[in-house]
Amino acid sequence: MRNHADDHIVRAGSVITMDAARPRAEALAVRGGRIAAAGSLGEARAALGEHAPVLDLGDATVLPGLIDTHMHLLWTGLAHVLLDLAGERSIEGIVRATRAWADAHPEAPWVVSSDGWEIEDVAERRLPTREELDRACPDRPVLILRCGHEGAANSAALAIAGLTDGTPDPPGGRLGRDGAGRLTGVLIEPPAIELVRRHMPPQDDRTRRIGIAAAAEQALAAGLTSVIEPGLRTEELATYQGMNEDGELPLRVTAMPLLVAGASVEDEIARLSGIGVRSGFGDDRLRLGPVKVFLDGGGSLGTAYLREPWPGRCGDHGQLLLDPDSMRTLAAGLVGHGWSLGVHAVGGGALDLLFDVLDHADRVAPVKPLRCQAIHAYLTPSEQNMADARRLGVVVATQPTMQEQFADRLISQLDRATAASATPLATWHRAGVRLAGGSDSPVTPFQPLRGIWQAVTRHHAPSGGPLGPDERLDVDAALRMYTSDAAYAAFNDHAVGVLRPGMRADWVALGADPTQCPPHELRDVPVLATAVDGALHHQT
């Protein structure tokens, strides 16, 4: 494959620029990794000279490089390194896979799974218990993780963590127990998971680099040229910085620091305000984004914080991981020091609290310039939530594929009408709120065309058609979620998201025009080539 990082012309059947001043072009002139011209082939030649080399993409349609605003690139890549349970269909299969991985890696002090597997794929539809994991590996600690909100530990891991039947649930988390009050090994929500995870040695820098590189290669092949990586620990941020310095980061990353588990909000404000940088710091390849904050649980898990109690659970509104006073203190403190917040808030009750605390923080320092994110925000956001989001400049970081993957569970736990109204993209859009598309990979598939397809179709196979058709977006709005509006959320809209002179030459070539092909075909449109700074990183 020829690397076209040198000055050259890209010619295609059509170029969708996402630039309102000139929405379509025939060719791009690329000089020094940036776009020198976007227009006709003649205009491109005029910018670079008649003899400039041409990368002819035939009838392909070129778009700005696609952006995932919520992709755990490291977690996604660690599936290549850690215990991968994605193909298991039973608890016994999980036990066998765990035993096999432990036997194949006798040097590993812990047996740890990657997050990219789904309980709905397991016949028993539950996590394994400590006894089941003890059968798989009795002599070493085991920690099974799923989607950042659930985990299961064996007896050795519980012992290392000092957890006993008498250990109380941590604030915002829950330790699974049987009818006799004995720990089952199940860990619900990050505060409970961290009781065990903090005793686990982190992956070394080389392992993290291998995982990131593997996931980046897959992402580029899917048309992604930028991602927002949400919730990174200090050592993980250091790996990204090292890869960037060494020229090993093939796509753009906006890194979201994670609050230190168990630390007081006052200590976290002091730590983050004292390091001399804030959201937006960095370069076009690696930049700091908002601080990642978990406010509630998940809708599919039944732990999202709702305004009304969950059906059949008297008085149980779900899990609130930070109490209102702590959240208010944290938001005001971080905003006051120039840090943006990216807040995981799924349920309506959590969204009410989020906008209340951001409104409070806005009295300390203006919130709107900080591009704060309401992450997920899919379960019964109110009209007031939407008005507040627009007023405060909050970006909704949405994952359309969650609607596809979690709809059946929302129907069973709540009702069909609530599930149909979940992920209300069209309503957010009509309210004037900026939407930024993503996947939450490895929780849901990271292919951005699948997200665009879901946003446009609201496909739900069991319904034989769309679920919540009124919340469908048109293709142009869906494309903005993964290009210009995503670049804004990533603090990189000065450089990417639109193909116009002066911008970075990040682009993706597709085998069909997404604005012209039937909506049901969007998911399967071929990705023919992907370029970052004009250099090809993928080509079929």
C-alpha positions in Angstrom: 0.0 0.0 0.0 1.4 3.4 -1.0 1.6 5.9 1.8 0.2 9.2 0.5 1.5 11.4 3.3 3.3 13.5 0.7 1.5 16.2 -1.2 -1.1 14.7 -3.4 -4.7 14.9 -4.7 -7.5 12.7 -3.6 -10.2 12.3 -6.3 -13.5 10.5 -5.7 -16.9 10.1 -7.1 -18.1 12.5 -4.5 -16.6 14.2 -1.5 -19.1 15.1 1.3 -17.2 17.9 3.1 -19.6 18.6 6.0 -18.8 22.2 5.3 -22.0 24.3 4.9 -20.1 26.7 2.6 -19.3 24.0 0.1 -21.0 20.7 1.0 -19.8 18.7 -2.0 -16.5 18.4 -3.9 -14.8 16.2 -6.4 -11.2 16.3 -5.1 -9.0 17.3 -2.2 -5.6 18.8 -2.5 -3.4 17.6 0.4 -0.3 19.5 1.4 1.7 18.7 4.5 -1.0 16.6 5.9 -3.6 19.3 5.6 -6.2 20.2 3.0 -5.1 22.9 0.6 -8.2 22.8 -1.5 -11.6 21.1 -1.6 -13.4 21.5 -4.9 -13.1 20.4 -8.5 -10.1 18.4 -9.8 -9.0 21.6 -11.6 -9.0 23.5 -8.3 -7.0 20.8 -6.6 -4.5 20.8 -9.5 -4.2 24.6 -9.2 -3.4 24.3 -5.5 -0.6 21.7 -6.0 0.4 22.0 -9.6 -0.5 20.0 -12.7 1.9 17.2 -12.0 0.8 16.5 -8.4 0.2 12.7 -7.9 -3.5 11.7 -7.8 -5.0 9.0 -5.5 -8.0 8.0 -7.6 -10.7 6.4 -5.6 -13.0 5.8 -8.5 -16.7 6.1 -7.6 -16.1 6.0 -3.9 -17.7 8.6 -1.6 -15.2 10.4 0.7 -16.2 11.8 4.1 -14.3 13.4 7.0 -12.7 10.8 9.1 -15.4 9.4 11.5 -15.1 10.0 15.2 -16.2 7.8 18.1 -16.9 10.0 21.1 -17.0 7.2 23.6 -14.8 4.3 22.7 -12.7 2.4 25.3 -9.9 1.9 22.9 -7.7 0.3 25.5 -10.4 -2.1 26.9 -11.3 -3.0 23.3 -7.8 -3.9 22.5 -7.1 -5.8 25.7 -9.5 -8.5 24.4 -6.4 -9.6 22.5 -4.4 -9.9 25.7 -6.8 -10.7 28.6 -9.3 -13.6 29.0 -11.9 -13.0 26.2 -15.3 -14.3 27.0 -17.1 -12.9 24.0 -17.8 -16.3 22.5 -19.0 -18.1 25.6 -22.7 -19.1 25.8 -22.9 -20.7 29.3 -21.5 -20.4 32.8 -19.8 -23.7 32.2 -18.2 -22.2 29.1 -17.0 -19.3 31.1 -15.5 -21.7 33.7 -13.7 -23.7 30.9 -12.4 -20.6 29.2 -11.1 -19.2 32.5 -9.4 -22.4 33.4 -7.8 -22.7 29.9 -6.5 -19.1 30.0 -5.1 -19.6 33.5 -3.4 -22.8 32.3 -2.0 -21.0 29.3 -0.7 -18.1 31.4 0.9 -19.6 34.5 3.0 -16.5 35.0 0.0 -14.1 35.3 -0.6 -13.2 39.0 -4.3 -12.5 38.3 -6.8 -14.0 35.8 -8.7 -11.0 34.4 -11.3 -10.8 31.7 -11.8 -8.1 29.1 -15.2 -6.3 29.2 -16.5 -7.1 25.7 -19.0 -9.9 26.4 -22.7 -9.9 27.0 -24.8 -11.6 29.7 -27.7 -12.0 27.3 -25.5 -14.4 25.3 -25.1 -16.7 28.3 -27.8 -19.3 28.8 -28.1 -18.5 32.5 -28.1 -14.8 31.9 -26.0 -14.0 34.9 -22.5 -13.6 36.1 -20.6 -16.6 37.5 -20.4 -17.0 41.3 -17.3 -17.2 43.4 -17.7 -21.0 43.7 -17.9 -21.4 39.9 -14.8 -19.2 39.5 -13.0 -21.2 42.3 -13.6 -24.3 40.2 -11.9 -22.6 37.2 -9.0 -21.3 39.2 -8.7 -22.0 42.9 -5.1 -20.9 43.4 -5.0 -17.4 41.9 -7.3 -14.4 42.1 -9.9 -14.1 39.3 -11.8 -11.0 38.3 -14.4 -11.2 35.6 -15.5 -7.8 34.3 -18.4 -6.7 32.1 -19.2 -3.3 30.7 -17.6 -1.3 33.5 -20.6 -1.8 35.8 -20.5 -5.5 36.8 -17.9 -7.9 37.9 -17.4 -11.3 39.6 -14.5 -12.4 41.8 -13.4 -15.8 43.1 -12.6 -16.5 46.7 -8.9 -15.7 46.3 -9.6 -12.3 44.9 -12.1 -11.5 47.7 -9.6 -12.6 50.3 -6.9 -10.3 48.8 -9.3 -7.4 48.9 -10.2 -8.2 52.5 -13.9 -8.6 51.7 -16.0 -10.8 54.0 -19.6 -11.5 54.6 -19.7 -8.7 57.1 -18.2 -6.1 54.7 -20.8 -3.4 54.1 -21.7 -2.2 50.6 -19.6 0.7 49.5 -21.5 4.0 48.8 -22.9 3.8 45.3 -22.0 0.1 44.9 -23.3 -3.3 45.9 -21.7 -6.6 46.9 -23.8 -9.6 45.7 -25.0 -11.9 48.5 -27.0 -15.1 48.7 -30.1 -15.6 50.9 -27.9 -16.3 53.9 -26.0 -13.0 53.4 -22.8 -14.7 52.2 -20.8 -13.0 49.5 -21.5 -14.5 46.0 -18.5 -12.7 44.4 -20.7 -10.5 42.3 -19.7 -6.8 42.2 -22.3 -4.2 41.1 -21.2 -0.8 39.9 -17.6 0.7 40.0 -17.4 1.4 43.8 -17.9 -2.3 44.4 -15.6 -3.4 41.6 -12.8 -1.1 42.7 -12.7 -2.8 46.1 -11.2 -5.7 44.3 -9.7 -4.1 41.2 -7.4 -1.7 43.2 -5.5 -4.8 44.5 -4.8 -6.0 41.0 -1.5 -5.1 39.4 -2.1 -2.9 36.4 -1.1 -4.1 33.0 2.4 -3.1 32.1 3.1 -0.4 29.6 4.0 -2.8 26.8 0.7 -4.8 27.3 -1.3 -1.5 27.1 0.5 -0.5 24.0 -0.2 -3.8 22.3 -3.9 -3.5 23.2 -4.2 0.1 22.0 -2.4 -0.6 18.7 -4.6 -3.6 18.0 -7.8 -1.7 18.7 -6.6 1.3 16.7 -6.0 -0.9 13.7 -9.5 -2.2 13.9 -10.9 1.2 14.3 -9.1 2.6 11.3 -10.4 -0.3 9.2 -13.9 0.7 10.3 -13.4 4.3 9.1 -12.6 5.9 12.5 -9.7 8.4 12.6 -10.4 9.9 16.1 -11.8 8.6 19.4 -12.6 9.9 22.8 -11.2 7.4 25.3 -13.3 7.8 28.5 -12.0 7.2 32.0 -8.2 6.6 32.0 -6.1 6.0 35.1 -2.8 7.8 35.5 -0.7 4.9 34.2 -3.0 4.6 31.2 -2.7 8.3 30.3 1.1 7.8 30.5 0.9 5.0 28.0 -1.0 7.2 25.5 1.5 10.0 26.0 4.4 7.6 25.5 2.9 6.2 22.3 2.3 9.8 21.0 5.8 10.8 21.7 7.2 7.7 20.0 5.0 8.1 16.9 3.0 4.9 17.7 -0.5 6.5 17.9 -2.0 6.0 14.5 -5.3 7.9 15.2 -6.3 10.9 17.3 -7.3 10.4 20.9 -9.0 12.8 23.3 -8.3 11.3 26.7 -10.7 11.6 29.6 -9.0 11.3 33.1 -10.8 9.1 35.6 -11.4 10.2 39.2 -9.3 8.2 41.6 -11.5 5.5 43.2 -12.2 6.0 46.9 -10.7 9.5 47.0 -12.7 12.4 48.4 -14.0 14.9 45.9 -12.0 17.6 47.7 -8.8 15.6 47.1 -9.6 15.0 43.5 -10.3 18.7 42.9 -6.9 19.5 44.5 -5.1 16.8 42.5 -6.5 17.9 39.1 -6.3 21.6 39.7 -2.6 21.2 40.8 -1.2 19.5 37.7 -1.1 22.7 35.6 -3.3 21.5 32.7 -7.0 21.2 32.0 -9.5 20.1 29.4 -8.3 20.9 25.9 -4.6 20.7 26.7 -2.5 18.8 24.2 -2.0 18.6 20.4 -4.1 17.5 17.5 -3.0 13.9 18.0 -3.5 13.6 21.8 -5.5 15.9 23.9 -7.1 16.0 27.3 -10.9 16.0 27.4 -13.4 16.2 30.2 -12.9 14.4 33.6 -15.0 11.2 33.5 -17.5 10.9 36.4 -19.9 8.1 37.1 -23.2 9.4 38.5 -25.5 6.4 38.2 -25.6 2.8 36.8 -27.0 1.3 33.7 -30.5 1.0 32.3 -29.9 -2.5 31.0 -28.6 -3.5 34.5 -31.5 -2.0 36.4 -29.2 0.4 38.2 -29.8 3.6 36.4 -31.1 6.3 38.8 -34.7 7.0 37.8 -37.2 9.6 39.0 -39.7 6.9 40.0 -38.8 3.6 41.6 -38.0 0.7 39.3 -41.1 -1.4 38.7 -41.6 -4.1 41.4 -38.8 -2.7 43.6 -40.4 -0.6 46.3 -38.5 2.6 46.9 -35.5 1.5 44.7 -34.7 4.3 42.2 -31.4 2.7 41.2 -27.8 3.4 42.1 -26.5 7.0 42.7 -22.7 6.7 42.8 -22.1 10.2 44.1 -24.4 11.9 46.5 -25.8 15.3 45.5 -23.6 17.4 47.8 -20.4 15.6 46.6 -21.4 16.0 43.0 -22.2 19.7 43.5 -18.8 20.3 45.2 -16.9 18.3 42.5 -18.6 20.1 39.6 -18.0 23.6 41.0 -14.4 22.8 41.9 -13.5 21.3 38.5 -15.3 23.9 36.5 -13.6 26.6 38.5 -10.2 25.3 37.4 -11.1 25.0 33.8 -11.9 21.3 33.7 -14.8 20.0 31.7 -16.9 17.1 33.1 -18.1 14.0 31.2 -20.8 12.6 33.4 -22.2 9.1 33.0 -25.9 9.8 33.6 -28.4 7.3 32.2 -31.7 7.7 34.2 -33.9 10.7 34.5 -33.1 11.2 38.1 -29.4 11.3 37.4 -30.0 13.7 34.6 -32.0 16.0 36.8 -29.1 16.0 39.3 -26.5 16.5 36.6 -28.1 19.7 35.2 -28.8 21.0 38.7 -25.1 20.7 39.7 -23.9 22.2 36.4 -26.3 25.1 36.8 -24.7 25.6 40.3 -21.2 25.3 38.8 -22.1 27.9 36.2 -22.3 30.5 39.0 -18.7 29.8 39.8 -17.4 29.9 36.2 -19.1 29.7 32.8 -19.9 26.1 31.9 -20.8 26.6 28.2 -17.2 27.0 26.9 -16.1 23.8 28.6 -18.1 21.4 26.4 -19.3 19.3 29.3 -20.8 15.9 28.3 -24.0 14.1 29.4 -22.8 10.6 28.6 -25.5 8.1 27.5 -28.5 10.2 28.8 -30.9 7.8 27.2 -33.6 6.9 29.8 -36.4 9.5 30.1 -34.6 12.8 29.7 -37.1 15.6 30.3 -37.9 18.8 28.3 -36.2 20.7 31.1 -33.1 18.5 30.8 -33.0 19.4 27.1 -33.5 23.1 27.7 -30.7 23.1 30.3 -28.4 21.2 28.0 -28.8 23.8 25.3 -28.4 26.7 27.7 -25.3 25.3 29.3 -23.7 24.0 26.1 -23.8 20.4 27.2 -23.0 17.8 24.5 -25.0 14.6 24.7 -22.5 11.8 24.0 -24.9 9.2 22.7 -24.4 5.6 21.6 -27.2 4.6 19.1 -26.2 0.9 19.2 -27.2 0.8 22.9 -30.8 1.2 21.8 -30.4 -1.8 19.5 -28.6 -3.9 22.1 -30.5 -3.0 25.3 -34.1 -2.5 24.0 -35.3 -6.0 24.9 -34.1 -5.6 28.5 -35.7 -2.2 28.8 -38.9 -3.7 27.6 -38.8 -6.5 30.2 -37.7 -4.3 33.1 -39.8 -1.2 32.3 -42.3 -1.3 29.4 -42.4 -1.1 25.7 -43.3 2.6 25.5 -40.3 3.5 27.7 -38.0 1.4 25.6 -39.3 3.0 22.4 -38.7 6.4 23.8 -35.2 5.6 25.0 -32.2 7.2 23.2 -34.4 10.1 22.0 -32.0 11.4 19.3 -34.6 13.3 17.3 -36.0 15.0 20.4 -32.6 16.1 21.6 -31.8 17.3 18.0 -35.1 19.3 17.8 -34.3 20.9 21.1 -31.0 22.3 19.7 -28.7 20.1 21.7 -25.5 19.0 20.1 -25.3 15.2 19.7 -22.0 13.4 19.5 -22.0 9.7 18.3 -20.1 6.8 19.8 -20.2 3.2 20.8 -19.0 2.6 24.3 -17.0 -0.3 22.8 -16.4 -3.0 23.9 -19.9 -2.8 25.4 -21.5 -2.4 21.9 -19.9 -2.7 18.4 -17.6 0.2 17.5 -18.2 0.3 13.8 -19.5 3.9 13.2 -21.6 3.0 10.2 -23.6 0.6 12.4 -24.2 3.6 14.8 -25.3 5.8 11.9 -27.6 3.0 10.6 -29.2 2.6 14.0 -29.7 6.3 14.4 -31.4 6.5 11.0 -33.5 3.3 11.2 -34.1 2.6 14.9 -34.0 -1.1 13.8 -35.3 -3.6 16.3 -35.5 -7.1 14.9 -38.1 -8.5 17.3 -40.5 -5.7 16.3 -40.0 -6.4 12.6 -39.3 -2.7 12.1 -38.3 0.4 14.0 -38.7 0.8 17.7 -39.6 4.4 18.4 -39.7 5.6 14.8 -40.3 9.2 15.9 -36.8 9.3 17.3 -35.1 8.5 13.9 -32.6 11.1 12.6 -32.1 11.9 9.0 -28.7 10.9 7.5 -27.2 14.4 7.5 -27.9 14.8 11.2 -26.5 11.3 11.9 -23.3 12.0 9.9 -22.8 15.3 11.9 -22.9 13.2 15.1 -19.8 11.3 13.9 -18.0 14.2 12.2 -18.3 17.9 12.9 -20.2 17.7 16.2 -18.0 14.8 17.4 -14.9 16.9 16.6 -16.4 19.7 18.8 -16.9 17.2 21.7 -13.3 16.1 21.3 -11.9 19.7 21.5 -10.5 19.2 17.9 -13.1 21.0 15.8 -10.4 23.4 14.7 -8.5 20.5 13.0 -10.9 17.7 12.0 -14.6 16.9 11.4 -14.9 19.0 8.2 -13.0 18.8 4.9 -12.1 22.4 4.0 -8.8 24.2 3.4 -6.6 24.4 6.5 -8.1 21.3 8.2 -6.2 18.0 8.8 -6.6 15.6 5.9 -8.4 12.9 7.9 -10.9 11.2 5.6 -12.7 7.9 4.9 -13.7 6.5 1.5 -16.9 4.5 1.4 -18.3 2.1 -1.3 -21.6 4.0 -1.4 -22.9 7.5 -0.8 -24.6 7.3 2.7 -27.0 10.1 1.8 -28.2 8.3 -1.3 -28.3 4.6 -0.4 -31.3 3.0 1.2 -31.2 3.5 5.0 -31.2 -0.2 5.7 -28.0 -0.6 3.7 -26.0 1.9 5.8 -24.7 -0.6 8.3 -23.0 -2.7 5.5 -21.5 0.1 3.3 -17.9 -1.0 2.7 -15.0 1.1 4.1 -12.5 1.3 1.2 -9.8 3.5 2.7 -9.0 5.6 5.7 -6.4 8.3 6.0 -5.0 10.4 8.9 -3.1 13.5 8.0 -3.3 12.4 4.4 -1.5 9.1 5.1 -3.3 5.9 4.3 -3.7 3.6 7.3 -6.3 1.3 5.7 -7.1 0.4 2.1 -8.9 -2.6 0.7 
